[in-house]
Amino acid sequence: MKNFRRFAVILMICTLLLACGDGGSQTAESSPSGENAPGVYPAMGVADLDQFLAENKGKPTMLLFWTTWCPSCKEELPELEALRASHGDKVNVITVSLDESVAALDAYFSKKKLDLPVYHGDEAIARKFGVEAIPTLVMFDKNGKKIFGKPGIFPHAMLVKMAEKLASQ
């Protein structure tokens, strides 16, 4: 009986450790279609965004800061997905989740597909762009210079006008 209890305790501890582990760091890139594989949300810190903008010089970028628990964010994501489908050839459309863990993203995307690149951000990138509310949309011109940053929901028609103006500059 004593051995059975010991075995049960060890089994419980192992199960808890497996359930609570982060599975290692997530550094792989999102797929070209924009859809991330489960558990693959590349880190997007300040230096990572600077590198992304440098690599995409010549093409403006629209970036949405969001979280999985934010109702307004869940409304905005389909708007950006539609924008990417219609204007992704002219403007980069990416998202940066400010959720505390990748596990929150896994849980959210186990129920919903999203054809947008999803990165996992940190406090430093949110602080750099003055994110005080979510969702927050930040836009960068073709040279990677921030030209817009506002919280709120933007309807598809407004996003299209913004993207067209960005692309024409």
Secondary structure, DSSP 8 states (H G I E B T S, - for coil): -HHHHHHHHHHHHHHHHHHH---S-------TTS---TT---EE-HHHHHHHHHHTTTS-EEEEEE-TT-HHHHHHHHHHHHHHHHHTTTSEEEEEE--S-HHHHHHHHTT----S-EEEE-HHHHHHTT--SSSEEEEE-TTS-EEEEEES---HHHHHHHHHHHHH-
